[in-house]
Amino acid sequence: MLYQDEHIVAIDKPPGLLVHRSPIDKKETRFAVQTLRDQLGKHVFPAHRLDRPTSGVLLFTFDGKTAAKLGEQMMSKRVYKEYHAIVRGFMYGCGMVDYPLKYRFDKIADKHRRQQQAPQPASTFYQVRKRFELPYAVGKYQSARYSLITLNPTTGRKHQLRRHLVHLRHPIIGDTTHGDGKQNKFVQREFNFHNLALSCTQMGFYHPVSGKWMTVSANMHTNMVNTLNRWREYEL
């Protein structure tokens, strides 16, 4: 538990956990909503979503009205979100990706969703924190290069961060949908890294009842931290 009061509760979602029951995996029996409800002994309402492979700050409320208030903040871009990601290649400095994204429909999860053709506006700020060069040949490259970056999305499109990094040609490590298969296999084999290297490490928002600005933070998930620790000697 990262934070709890009588109106909201925030947890550190592990990678691989679905937020709620989904047709994407009908056999799955563990969900963040159900687990938290059983732990607290009361109903909870997710105020936002994290993709299944993404870890980090996940916010819930104890009633639908409060969840709706937080949802309104997110729609009006008043919520601050920060993610940490490990990506392929060297990135430099900071910048913004302003690249509209077309909604990608899932045959199962989105079968009842209205087909939208026009790309939706999407923007993400990024800043490079560290760079690493490992003495391993991967694919056509003689060394393995990676960057640790922070990401601040101002919109919330499906797979936005993953798709924006692919647009920059720096896919997130462990992304099996949009990423680099050779790099993913390399970090699995050499560093036992089997997750998506993406964690929501901070959320800032106005408390839906008190109106006060508050921030909830979490660490990168353990698999990311352990891998980065093993790369210390290769940091530039």
Secondary structure, 3 states (H helix, E strand, C coil): CCEECCCEEEEEECCCCECCCCHHHCCCCCEHHHHHHHHHCCCCEECCCCCCCCEEEEEEECCHHHHHHHHHHHHCCCCEEEEEEEEECCCCCEEEEECCECCCCCCCCCCCCCCCCCCECCEEEEEEEEEEEECCCECCECCEEEEEEEEEECCCCCCHHHHHHHHCCCCECCCCCCCCHHHHHHHHHHHCCCCCCEEEEEEEEECCCCCCEEEEECCCCHHHHHHHHHCHHHEC
